[in-house]
Amino acid sequence: MRRPSWRSLRVVTTVGVLAVISTACLGGGNSGSNAPGQSVTPRTPTEPTSPVTITFSSWVGDSPQMQGFVKEFEKLHPNINIELQAVSSGNATTKLITQVAGGTAPDVAFVDSSAVTEFGSRNALVNLDGFMAGSQTSPASAFVPAFLQMAQYGGSTYGLPYDGETTALFYRTDMFQQAGITDPPKTWDEFQADAAKLTDPSAKTYGFAVFAPEAEYYWEPFLWQAGGHLTTDDGNSIAFNSEQGKQAADFYVGLRQYSPQDYFAQTSWDGRVAFATGKVAMYEAGAWFGGTMKSDFPQINGKWDVAPLPEGPAGCATTVAGDSLVMFSQKNQDAAWLWMEYLTQPDNMKAWTYGSETTTLLPPRNDLLNDPALGKYNPWLAGFAQQMNCAVADNLSNKNWGEASDELNKELGKAIFGDITADEAIDTAAQQAQQLLSG
């Protein structure tokens, strides 16, 4: 199973390097953004008549599936060679920043979708609107709106959504049964009551798990469920310090009393063992978690299930996250697009996301998300797909949001450790984040 990048990573960048990107001459392939409603001229790629090499940067190049895609693509396009460039998921964005600044960026890259705004806002990516308008297999209308929105900036699309997921509630059915709980919680009140009933510090069992290093990401659904927002619509002002934001922070941080303290400093990846060993009964995570439980902890197969996140005062809401394909190429754009288009064709995306027992991701295409076979190998994936009607894709257009969200994550983390209150975390983070949004 591929370890997803979006689970805990943020686009953490340094001001100095970003300044280089902002001033470098990078926009040769970016023909500018199209204003909303502006017509786009379809662009049809031309097959190269002589050999060209397309460099593809990713942390999934060693996957047998991806290597199979490369071989098949090169058979279909004999004049295009795909050169795989390996990079770790944790270092992918940082390395791309350095490559862009130095003029050595790959033609195509597999990136966390949150990075699209970072690079798109700095004129480092090729505008894909024309290619998508001319595509028979990967037009904009083929993609789920929430996923497509994450790949857009300034009214144009700079990335092709490739895989993704939402966040749901995993729960141990055996622990629920032992506690006399018949169904997963559907509301905040039920969630809190169940967490309390499942918590017994003397037995070292707990109802839920919170993680300070990922506090902001896993708090976001509760913000939206309370009716709050991260920023104003224009992205220039902080909005999470509203009454709804503080209500959500009070509730989420309050769950620390039902969580094992020795996991506060861990990530959701590290904490998976607590769920697998019966130390934690409920777990907030994406579809990757189900695949990990199934493959790495088969001893609990049949002892866990998935449910939508409990609804808050404003109803249901969950995150949407994923990976996108972006183009940096300035000279081989047609060949680069043919590779990107090939990967996102229905059959190939199906194989990549849910087409086998070991693939446990959501496909960001409308035709695949409604595929009856989505849950063939992993039935619980169908539940994640159903949550898409509650998925929120805050398209945070401000180029400084990555740094601003780091402040929010840091302060909420302090609250989880009990160093400050949830309200203090929100107020302090809002002050710091506003300065960052303002540049």
DRENDO-1510 file (C-alpha; in Angstrom, 1 decimal, always signed):
<recs>
REC; n; res; u; v; w
REC; 1; MET; +0.0; +0.0; +0.0 .
REC; 2; ARG; +1.3; +3.5; -0.8 .
REC; 3; ARG; +1.7; +5.7; +2.2 .
REC; 4; PRO; -0.2; +8.9; +1.3 .
REC; 5; SER; +1.5; +12.2; +1.5 .
REC; 6; TRP; -1.4; +14.4; +2.5 .
REC; 7; ARG; -2.1; +12.5; +5.7 .
REC; 8; SER; +0.3; +14.6; +7.8 .
REC; 9; LEU; +2.3; +16.8; +5.5 .
REC; 10; ARG; +1.9; +20.5; +4.8 .
REC; 11; VAL; +3.6; +22.7; +2.2 .
REC; 12; VAL; +6.2; +24.1; +4.5 .
REC; 13; THR; +8.4; +26.5; +2.6 .
REC; 14; THR; +11.1; +29.0; +3.4 .
REC; 15; VAL; +10.6; +32.7; +2.5 .
REC; 16; GLY; +14.1; +33.0; +0.9 .
REC; 17; VAL; +13.6; +30.1; -1.6 .
REC; 18; LEU; +10.0; +31.3; -2.4 .
REC; 19; ALA; +11.3; +34.7; -3.1 .
REC; 20; VAL; +13.7; +33.2; -5.7 .
REC; 21; ILE; +10.8; +31.4; -7.3 .
REC; 22; SER; +8.7; +34.6; -7.4 .
REC; 23; THR; +11.4; +36.5; -9.2 .
REC; 24; ALA; +12.7; +33.8; -11.5 .
REC; 25; CYS; +11.7; +33.6; -15.1 .
REC; 26; LEU; +9.5; +30.6; -14.8 .
REC; 27; GLY; +6.4; +31.4; -16.8 .
REC; 28; GLY; +7.3; +30.3; -20.3 .
REC; 29; GLY; +4.7; +27.6; -20.2 .
REC; 30; ASN; +2.1; +29.4; -18.2 .
REC; 31; SER; +0.0; +31.3; -20.6 .
REC; 32; GLY; -1.8; +33.1; -17.8 .
REC; 33; SER; -5.0; +32.5; -15.9 .
REC; 34; ASN; -8.3; +32.5; -17.5 .
REC; 35; ALA; -10.9; +34.7; -15.8 .
REC; 36; PRO; -14.0; +32.8; -14.6 .
REC; 37; GLY; -16.3; +32.4; -17.6 .
REC; 38; GLN; -13.7; +33.2; -20.1 .
REC; 39; SER; -13.6; +30.9; -23.1 .
REC; 40; VAL; -10.6; +28.6; -23.5 .
REC; 41; THR; -9.1; +27.5; -26.8 .
REC; 42; PRO; -8.8; +23.7; -26.9 .
REC; 43; ARG; -5.3; +22.5; -27.3 .
REC; 44; THR; -4.6; +19.1; -29.0 .
REC; 45; PRO; -1.1; +17.6; -28.3 .
REC; 46; THR; +1.0; +16.6; -31.2 .
REC; 47; GLU; +2.8; +13.2; -31.1 .
REC; 48; PRO; +6.6; +13.8; -31.2 .
REC; 49; THR; +8.3; +12.8; -34.5 .
REC; 50; SER; +11.6; +12.2; -32.8 .
REC; 51; PRO; +12.6; +10.8; -29.4 .
REC; 52; VAL; +12.0; +12.9; -26.4 .
REC; 53; THR; +12.4; +12.2; -22.7 .
REC; 54; ILE; +9.9; +13.3; -20.0 .
REC; 55; THR; +11.2; +13.4; -16.5 .
REC; 56; PHE; +8.6; +12.4; -13.9 .
REC; 57; SER; +9.3; +13.2; -10.2 .
REC; 58; SER; +7.4; +11.2; -7.6 .
REC; 59; TRP; +7.7; +9.0; -4.5 .
REC; 60; VAL; +5.7; +6.2; -6.2 .
REC; 61; GLY; +8.0; +5.4; -9.1 .
REC; 62; ASP; +9.1; +2.1; -7.6 .
REC; 63; SER; +5.5; +0.9; -7.4 .
REC; 64; PRO; +5.1; -2.1; -9.8 .
REC; 65; GLN; +1.9; -0.5; -10.9 .
REC; 66; MET; +3.5; +2.8; -11.9 .
REC; 67; GLN; +6.4; +0.9; -13.6 .
REC; 68; GLY; +3.8; -1.0; -15.6 .
REC; 69; PHE; +2.1; +2.2; -16.6 .
REC; 70; VAL; +5.5; +3.5; -17.9 .
REC; 71; LYS; +6.0; +0.4; -20.0 .
REC; 72; GLU; +2.6; +0.4; -21.5 .
REC; 73; PHE; +2.7; +4.2; -22.2 .
REC; 74; GLU; +6.0; +3.9; -24.0 .
REC; 75; LYS; +4.6; +1.1; -26.2 .
REC; 76; LEU; +1.7; +3.4; -27.2 .
REC; 77; HIS; +4.1; +6.4; -27.7 .
REC; 78; PRO; +7.4; +5.0; -29.0 .
REC; 79; ASN; +9.0; +8.4; -29.3 .
REC; 80; ILE; +8.4; +9.3; -25.7 .
REC; 81; ASN; +10.6; +7.9; -22.9 .
REC; 82; ILE; +9.6; +8.4; -19.3 .
REC; 83; GLU; +12.5; +8.9; -16.9 .
REC; 84; LEU; +11.4; +8.3; -13.3 .
REC; 85; GLN; +13.0; +10.6; -10.7 .
REC; 86; ALA; +12.6; +9.3; -7.1 .
REC; 87; VAL; +11.9; +11.6; -4.2 .
REC; 88; SER; +10.6; +10.9; -0.7 .
REC; 89; SER; +7.1; +12.0; +0.1 .
REC; 90; GLY; +8.3; +14.2; +3.0 .
REC; 91; ASN; +10.9; +16.0; +0.8 .
REC; 92; ALA; +9.0; +16.2; -2.4 .
REC; 93; THR; +7.8; +19.8; -2.2 .
REC; 94; THR; +11.0; +21.2; -0.8 .
REC; 95; LYS; +13.1; +19.5; -3.5 .
REC; 96; LEU; +10.7; +20.9; -6.2 .
REC; 97; ILE; +11.1; +24.4; -4.8 .
REC; 98; THR; +14.9; +24.1; -5.1 .
REC; 99; GLN; +14.6; +22.6; -8.6 .
REC; 100; VAL; +12.3; +25.3; -9.8 .
REC; 101; ALA; +14.5; +28.0; -8.4 .
REC; 102; GLY; +17.6; +26.4; -10.1 .
REC; 103; GLY; +15.9; +25.8; -13.5 .
REC; 104; THR; +16.0; +22.0; -13.2 .
REC; 105; ALA; +12.4; +21.2; -12.5 .
REC; 106; PRO; +11.0; +17.9; -13.9 .
REC; 107; ASP; +8.6; +18.0; -16.8 .
REC; 108; VAL; +5.8; +16.4; -14.7 .
REC; 109; ALA; +5.6; +15.8; -10.9 .
REC; 110; PHE; +3.3; +13.9; -8.6 .
REC; 111; VAL; +2.5; +16.3; -5.8 .
REC; 112; ASP; +0.3; +16.7; -2.8 .
REC; 113; SER; -2.6; +18.7; -4.1 .
REC; 114; SER; -2.0; +21.4; -1.5 .
REC; 115; ALA; +1.2; +22.3; -3.3 .
REC; 116; VAL; -0.6; +23.3; -6.5 .
REC; 117; THR; -1.5; +26.7; -5.1 .
REC; 118; GLU; +2.0; +27.3; -3.9 .
REC; 119; PHE; +3.6; +26.7; -7.3 .
REC; 120; GLY; +0.6; +28.0; -9.4 .
REC; 121; SER; +0.6; +31.3; -7.6 .
REC; 122; ARG; +4.3; +31.8; -8.5 .
REC; 123; ASN; +3.9; +31.2; -12.2 .
REC; 124; ALA; +5.9; +28.0; -12.0 .
REC; 125; LEU; +3.3; +25.6; -13.5 .
REC; 126; VAL; +1.9; +25.2; -17.0 .
REC; 127; ASN; -1.8; +26.2; -17.3 .
REC; 128; LEU; -3.7; +23.1; -18.3 .
REC; 129; ASP; -7.0; +24.7; -19.3 .
REC; 130; GLY; -6.3; +24.4; -23.0 .
REC; 131; PHE; -5.2; +20.8; -22.8 .
REC; 132; MET; -8.2; +19.8; -20.7 .
REC; 133; ALA; -10.6; +21.6; -23.1 .
REC; 134; GLY; -9.2; +19.6; -26.0 .
REC; 135; SER; -9.1; +16.2; -24.2 .
REC; 136; GLN; -11.5; +13.4; -24.9 .
REC; 137; THR; -10.7; +11.5; -21.7 .
REC; 138; SER; -9.6; +14.1; -19.1 .
REC; 139; PRO; -11.7; +17.3; -19.6 .
REC; 140; ALA; -12.4; +19.4; -16.5 .
REC; 141; SER; -16.0; +18.0; -16.3 .
REC; 142; ALA; -14.6; +14.5; -15.7 .
REC; 143; PHE; -13.3; +15.3; -12.3 .
REC; 144; VAL; -15.2; +15.6; -9.0 .
REC; 145; PRO; -15.5; +19.3; -8.3 .
REC; 146; ALA; -14.0; +19.2; -4.8 .
REC; 147; PHE; -10.9; +17.5; -6.1 .
REC; 148; LEU; -10.6; +19.8; -9.2 .
REC; 149; GLN; -10.9; +22.9; -7.0 .
REC; 150; MET; -7.8; +21.9; -5.1 .
REC; 151; ALA; -5.9; +21.8; -8.4 .
REC; 152; GLN; -6.9; +25.3; -9.4 .
REC; 153; TYR; -5.6; +28.8; -8.9 .
REC; 154; GLY; -6.9; +32.1; -10.1 .
REC; 155; GLY; -9.7; +30.6; -12.2 .
REC; 156; SER; -7.5; +28.1; -14.0 .
REC; 157; THR; -6.4; +24.5; -13.5 .
REC; 158; TYR; -2.8; +23.8; -12.9 .
REC; 159; GLY; -3.0; +20.1; -11.8 .
REC; 160; LEU; -4.8; +16.9; -12.8 .
REC; 161; PRO; -6.4; +15.3; -9.7 .
REC; 162; TYR; -5.0; +11.7; -9.6 .
REC; 163; ASP; -6.0; +10.1; -6.3 .
REC; 164; GLY; -7.6; +11.2; -3.0 .
REC; 165; GLU; -9.7; +10.5; +0.0 .
REC; 166; THR; -12.0; +12.0; +2.6 .
REC; 167; THR; -11.7; +11.6; +6.4 .
REC; 168; ALA; -14.0; +9.3; +8.3 .
REC; 169; LEU; -14.4; +7.6; +11.7 .
REC; 170; PHE; -12.9; +4.2; +12.2 .
REC; 171; TYR; -14.1; +2.3; +15.2 .
REC; 172; ARG; -13.5; -1.0; +16.9 .
REC; 173; THR; -16.7; -2.9; +16.8 .
REC; 174; ASP; -15.5; -5.4; +19.5 .
REC; 175; MET; -14.8; -2.6; +21.9 .
REC; 176; PHE; -18.1; -1.0; +21.2 .
REC; 177; GLN; -19.8; -4.2; +21.9 .
REC; 178; GLN; -18.0; -4.6; +25.2 .
REC; 179; ALA; -19.0; -1.1; +26.2 .
REC; 180; GLY; -22.7; -1.7; +25.2 .
REC; 181; ILE; -22.6; +0.7; +22.3 .
REC; 182; THR; -24.7; -0.5; +19.4 .
REC; 183; ASP; -24.0; +2.1; +16.7 .
REC; 184; PRO; -21.2; +4.6; +15.8 .
REC; 185; PRO; -21.9; +8.1; +17.0 .
REC; 186; LYS; -23.9; +10.4; +14.7 .
REC; 187; THR; -23.6; +13.7; +16.5 .
REC; 188; TRP; -21.0; +15.5; +18.6 .
REC; 189; ASP; -22.9; +14.7; +21.8 .
REC; 190; GLU; -23.0; +11.0; +21.0 .
REC; 191; PHE; -19.4; +11.1; +20.0 .
REC; 192; GLN; -18.4; +12.7; +23.4 .
REC; 193; ALA; -20.6; +10.3; +25.3 .
REC; 194; ASP; -19.2; +7.2; +23.5 .
REC; 195; ALA; -15.6; +8.4; +24.0 .
REC; 196; ALA; -16.2; +8.8; +27.7 .
REC; 197; LYS; -17.8; +5.3; +28.0 .
REC; 198; LEU; -14.9; +3.8; +26.1 .
REC; 199; THR; -12.2; +5.4; +28.2 .
REC; 200; ASP; -10.7; +3.6; +31.2 .
REC; 201; PRO; -7.2; +4.9; +32.1 .
REC; 202; SER; -6.7; +2.1; +34.7 .
REC; 203; ALA; -7.1; -0.4; +31.8 .
REC; 204; LYS; -5.1; +1.8; +29.4 .
REC; 205; THR; -8.0; +2.0; +27.0 .
REC; 206; TYR; -9.3; +5.2; +25.5 .
REC; 207; GLY; -12.2; +6.4; +23.3 .
REC; 208; PHE; -10.3; +8.5; +20.8 .
REC; 209; ALA; -6.9; +9.7; +19.7 .
REC; 210; VAL; -5.7; +13.2; +19.1 .
REC; 211; PHE; -2.2; +14.1; +17.7 .
REC; 212; ALA; -0.6; +17.5; +18.2 .
REC; 213; PRO; +1.6; +17.4; +15.1 .
REC; 214; GLU; -1.5; +17.1; +12.9 .
REC; 215; ALA; -4.0; +19.0; +15.1 .
REC; 216; GLU; -5.0; +21.6; +12.5 .
REC; 217; TYR; -5.8; +19.0; +9.7 .
REC; 218; TYR; -7.9; +16.8; +11.9 .
REC; 219; TRP; -9.6; +19.7; +13.5 .
REC; 220; GLU; -10.8; +21.2; +10.2 .
REC; 221; PRO; -13.9; +18.9; +9.8 .
REC; 222; PHE; -15.1; +20.1; +13.2 .
REC; 223; LEU; -14.6; +23.7; +12.1 .
REC; 224; TRP; -16.8; +23.2; +9.1 .
REC; 225; GLN; -19.3; +21.1; +11.0 .
REC; 226; ALA; -19.7; +24.1; +13.4 .
REC; 227; GLY; -20.3; +26.3; +10.4 .
REC; 228; GLY; -16.9; +28.1; +10.4 .
REC; 229; HIS; -14.3; +28.8; +7.8 .
REC; 230; LEU; -10.6; +29.0; +7.7 .
REC; 231; THR; -10.4; +32.3; +5.8 .
REC; 232; THR; -12.7; +34.8; +4.1 .
REC; 233; ASP; -13.7; +34.0; +0.5 .
REC; 234; ASP; -10.9; +36.2; -0.9 .
REC; 235; GLY; -8.3; +34.4; +1.2 .
REC; 236; ASN; -6.9; +37.7; +2.6 .
REC; 237; SER; -8.4; +37.5; +6.2 .
REC; 238; ILE; -8.5; +34.9; +8.9 .
REC; 239; ALA; -12.0; +33.6; +9.7 .
REC; 240; PHE; -11.3; +30.6; +12.0 .
REC; 241; ASN; -11.3; +32.8; +15.1 .
REC; 242; SER; -15.1; +33.1; +14.8 .
REC; 243; GLU; -17.5; +31.9; +17.4 .
REC; 244; GLN; -18.0; +28.7; +15.4 .
REC; 245; GLY; -14.2; +28.3; +15.2 .
REC; 246; LYS; -13.8; +28.5; +18.9 .
REC; 247; GLN; -16.7; +26.1; +19.5 .
REC; 248; ALA; -15.1; +23.6; +17.2 .
REC; 249; ALA; -11.7; +24.1; +18.9 .
REC; 250; ASP; -13.2; +23.6; +22.4 .
REC; 251; PHE; -14.9; +20.4; +21.3 .
REC; 252; TYR; -11.9; +18.9; +19.5 .
REC; 253; VAL; -9.3; +19.9; +22.0 .
REC; 254; GLY; -11.7; +18.6; +24.8 .
REC; 255; LEU; -11.4; +15.1; +23.3 .
REC; 256; ARG; -7.9; +15.0; +24.8 .
REC; 257; GLN; -9.4; +13.8; +28.0 .
REC; 258; TYR; -10.4; +10.6; +26.2 .
REC; 259; SER; -7.1; +10.1; +24.4 .
REC; 260; PRO; -3.8; +8.5; +25.5 .
REC; 261; GLN; -1.4; +11.2; +26.5 .
REC; 262; ASP; +1.6; +9.2; +25.4 .
REC; 263; TYR; +0.4; +9.6; +21.8 .
REC; 264; PHE; -0.1; +13.3; +21.9 .
REC; 265; ALA; +3.3; +13.9; +20.3 .
REC; 266; GLN; +2.8; +11.2; +17.6 .
REC; 267; THR; +1.2; +11.4; +14.1 .
REC; 268; SER; -1.8; +9.4; +13.0 .
REC; 269; TRP; +0.6; +7.1; +11.1 .
REC; 270; ASP; +2.5; +6.3; +14.4 .
REC; 271; GLY; -0.8; +6.1; +16.3 .
REC; 272; ARG; -2.3; +3.4; +14.1 .
REC; 273; VAL; -0.8; +0.8; +16.5 .
REC; 274; ALA; -2.9; +2.1; +19.3 .
REC; 275; PHE; -6.0; +1.3; +17.3 .
REC; 276; ALA; -4.7; -2.0; +16.2 .
REC; 277; THR; -3.9; -3.2; +19.7 .
REC; 278; GLY; -7.2; -2.1; +21.2 .
REC; 279; LYS; -5.8; +0.9; +23.2 .
REC; 280; VAL; -8.0; +3.3; +21.2 .
REC; 281; ALA; -11.5; +2.6; +20.1 .
REC; 282; MET; -12.2; +5.4; +17.6 .
REC; 283; TYR; -9.8; +7.0; +15.1 .
REC; 284; GLU; -10.2; +9.9; +12.7 .
REC; 285; ALA; -8.4; +9.1; +9.4 .
REC; 286; GLY; -8.6; +8.7; +5.7 .
REC; 287; ALA; -9.0; +5.6; +3.6 .
REC; 288; TRP; -5.3; +4.9; +3.8 .
REC; 289; PHE; -5.9; +3.8; +7.4 .
REC; 290; GLY; -8.2; +0.9; +6.4 .
REC; 291; GLY; -5.7; -0.4; +4.0 .
REC; 292; THR; -3.0; -0.3; +6.7 .
REC; 293; MET; -5.2; -2.1; +9.1 .
REC; 294; LYS; -6.1; -4.8; +6.6 .
REC; 295; SER; -2.5; -5.4; +5.4 .
REC; 296; ASP; -0.4; -4.8; +8.6 .
REC; 297; PHE; -2.8; -5.9; +11.3 .
REC; 298; PRO; -4.9; -8.8; +9.9 .
REC; 299; GLN; -5.5; -10.1; +13.4 .
REC; 300; ILE; -8.2; -7.5; +13.9 .
REC; 301; ASN; -10.0; -8.0; +10.5 .
REC; 302; GLY; -13.7; -8.2; +11.2 .
REC; 303; LYS; -13.2; -6.2; +14.5 .
REC; 304; TRP; -13.4; -2.7; +13.0 .
REC; 305; ASP; -15.6; -0.7; +10.7 .
REC; 306; VAL; -16.0; +2.8; +9.2 .
REC; 307; ALA; -18.7; +5.5; +9.7 .
REC; 308; PRO; -19.1; +9.1; +8.6 .
REC; 309; LEU; -17.7; +11.7; +11.0 .
REC; 310; PRO; -20.4; +12.7; +13.6 .
REC; 311; GLU; -22.4; +15.8; +12.5 .
REC; 312; GLY; -21.9; +19.1; +14.2 .
REC; 313; PRO; -24.3; +22.0; +14.7 .
REC; 314; ALA; -24.1; +22.9; +11.0 .
REC; 315; GLY; -24.4; +19.3; +9.7 .
REC; 316; CYS; -21.9; +17.0; +8.1 .
REC; 317; ALA; -18.5; +18.0; +6.8 .
REC; 318; THR; -15.2; +16.3; +6.1 .
REC; 319; THR; -11.9; +17.0; +4.4 .
REC; 320; VAL; -10.9; +16.1; +0.9 .
REC; 321; ALA; -7.3; +15.6; +0.1 .
REC; 322; GLY; -5.2; +13.9; -2.5 .
REC; 323; ASP; -2.4; +14.0; -5.0 .
REC; 324; SER; -2.2; +15.8; -8.4 .
REC; 325; LEU; -0.1; +15.7; -11.5 .
REC; 326; VAL; +1.4; +19.0; -12.5 .
REC; 327; MET; +3.5; +20.1; -15.4 .
REC; 328; PHE; +6.7; +22.3; -15.2 .
REC; 329; SER; +7.9; +21.6; -18.7 .
REC; 330; GLN; +8.8; +24.5; -20.9 .
REC; 331; LYS; +9.8; +22.6; -24.1 .
REC; 332; ASN; +8.0; +19.2; -24.0 .
REC; 333; GLN; +4.5; +20.2; -23.1 .
REC; 334; ASP; +2.7; +18.1; -25.6 .
REC; 335; ALA; +4.6; +14.9; -24.6 .
REC; 336; ALA; +4.2; +15.8; -20.9 .
REC; 337; TRP; +0.4; +16.2; -21.3 .
REC; 338; LEU; +0.1; +12.8; -23.1 .
REC; 339; TRP; +1.7; +11.2; -20.1 .
REC; 340; MET; -0.5; +13.0; -17.6 .
REC; 341; GLU; -3.6; +12.3; -19.7 .
REC; 342; TYR; -2.7; +8.6; -19.9 .
REC; 343; LEU; -2.4; +8.3; -16.2 .
REC; 344; THR; -5.8; +9.9; -15.5 .
REC; 345; GLN; -7.7; +7.8; -18.1 .
REC; 346; PRO; -10.5; +5.9; -16.3 .
REC; 347; ASP; -9.0; +2.4; -16.5 .
REC; 348; ASN; -5.6; +3.5; -15.3 .
REC; 349; MET; -7.0; +5.6; -12.5 .
REC; 350; LYS; -9.2; +2.8; -11.4 .
REC; 351; ALA; -6.2; +0.4; -11.3 .
REC; 352; TRP; -4.3; +3.0; -9.3 .
REC; 353; THR; -6.9; +3.8; -6.7 .
REC; 354; TYR; -9.3; +0.9; -6.0 .
REC; 355; GLY; -8.7; -1.7; -8.7 .
REC; 356; SER; -7.1; -4.3; -6.4 .
REC; 357; GLU; -7.1; -5.6; -2.8 .
REC; 358; THR; -4.1; -3.4; -2.0 .
REC; 359; THR; -5.4; -0.1; -3.5 .
REC; 360; THR; -7.4; +1.8; -1.1 .
REC; 361; LEU; -7.9; +5.4; -2.4 .
REC; 362; LEU; -10.7; +7.3; -3.9 .
REC; 363; PRO; -10.7; +8.2; -7.6 .
REC; 364; PRO; -11.3; +11.9; -8.3 .
REC; 365; ARG; -13.3; +11.2; -11.5 .
REC; 366; ASN; -17.1; +11.4; -11.5 .
REC; 367; ASP; -17.5; +8.2; -13.5 .
REC; 368; LEU; -15.3; +6.2; -11.2 .
REC; 369; LEU; -16.6; +7.6; -7.9 .
REC; 370; ASN; -20.0; +6.2; -8.9 .
REC; 371; ASP; -18.7; +2.9; -10.0 .
REC; 372; PRO; -20.6; +0.0; -8.4 .
REC; 373; ALA; -17.3; -1.9; -8.2 .
REC; 374; LEU; -15.7; +0.7; -6.0 .
REC; 375; GLY; -16.1; -1.4; -2.9 .
REC; 376; LYS; -15.4; -4.8; -4.6 .
REC; 377; TYR; -12.1; -5.5; -2.8 .
REC; 378; ASN; -12.6; -3.1; +0.2 .
REC; 379; PRO; -16.3; -2.6; +0.9 .
REC; 380; TRP; -15.6; +0.2; +3.3 .
REC; 381; LEU; -14.3; +2.4; +0.5 .
REC; 382; ALA; -17.9; +2.8; -0.7 .
REC; 383; GLY; -18.7; +4.6; +2.6 .
REC; 384; PHE; -15.9; +7.1; +2.0 .
REC; 385; ALA; -17.2; +7.8; -1.5 .
REC; 386; GLN; -20.7; +8.5; -0.1 .
REC; 387; GLN; -19.1; +11.2; +2.2 .
REC; 388; MET; -18.1; +13.2; -0.9 .
REC; 389; ASN; -21.4; +15.1; -0.7 .
REC; 390; CYS; -20.1; +16.5; +2.6 .
REC; 391; ALA; -16.5; +17.1; +1.5 .
REC; 392; VAL; -15.2; +20.6; +1.9 .
REC; 393; ALA; -12.4; +21.8; -0.4 .
REC; 394; ASP; -11.3; +25.2; +0.9 .
REC; 395; ASN; -9.4; +26.5; -2.1 .
REC; 396; LEU; -7.1; +28.7; +0.0 .
REC; 397; SER; -5.8; +31.0; -2.7 .
REC; 398; ASN; -3.5; +33.1; -0.5 .
REC; 399; LYS; +0.0; +32.0; -1.3 .
REC; 400; ASN; +1.0; +32.4; +2.4 .
REC; 401; TRP; -1.7; +30.0; +3.7 .
REC; 402; GLY; +0.8; +27.2; +4.2 .
REC; 403; GLU; +2.8; +29.2; +6.7 .
REC; 404; ALA; -0.4; +30.6; +8.3 .
REC; 405; SER; -1.8; +27.1; +8.8 .
REC; 406; ASP; +1.5; +26.1; +10.5 .
REC; 407; GLU; +0.8; +28.7; +13.2 .
REC; 408; LEU; -2.7; +27.3; +13.7 .
REC; 409; ASN; -1.3; +23.7; +13.9 .
REC; 410; LYS; +1.3; +24.8; +16.4 .
REC; 411; GLU; -1.1; +26.5; +18.7 .
REC; 412; LEU; -3.8; +23.8; +18.6 .
REC; 413; GLY; -1.0; +21.3; +19.4 .
REC; 414; LYS; -0.1; +23.3; +22.5 .
REC; 415; ALA; -3.8; +23.2; +23.6 .
REC; 416; ILE; -3.8; +19.4; +23.1 .
REC; 417; PHE; -0.8; +19.2; +25.5 .
REC; 418; GLY; -2.8; +21.4; +27.9 .
REC; 419; ASP; -0.3; +24.2; +27.8 .
REC; 420; ILE; -2.9; +26.7; +26.7 .
REC; 421; THR; -6.7; +26.7; +26.3 .
REC; 422; ALA; -8.4; +26.1; +23.0 .
REC; 423; ASP; -9.6; +29.7; +22.9 .
REC; 424; GLU; -6.1; +31.0; +23.5 .
REC; 425; ALA; -4.8; +28.7; +20.7 .
REC; 426; ILE; -7.4; +30.2; +18.3 .
REC; 427; ASP; -6.7; +33.8; +19.2 .
REC; 428; THR; -2.9; +33.5; +19.1 .
REC; 429; ALA; -3.0; +31.6; +15.9 .
REC; 430; ALA; -5.3; +34.1; +14.3 .
REC; 431; GLN; -3.1; +37.0; +15.2 .
REC; 432; GLN; +0.1; +35.3; +13.8 .
REC; 433; ALA; -1.7; +33.8; +10.8 .
REC; 434; GLN; -3.2; +37.2; +9.8 .
REC; 435; GLN; +0.2; +38.8; +9.7 .
REC; 436; LEU; +1.4; +36.0; +7.4 .
REC; 437; LEU; -1.6; +36.2; +5.1 .
REC; 438; SER; -0.8; +39.9; +4.8 .
REC; 439; GLY; +2.7; +39.1; +3.7 .
</recs>
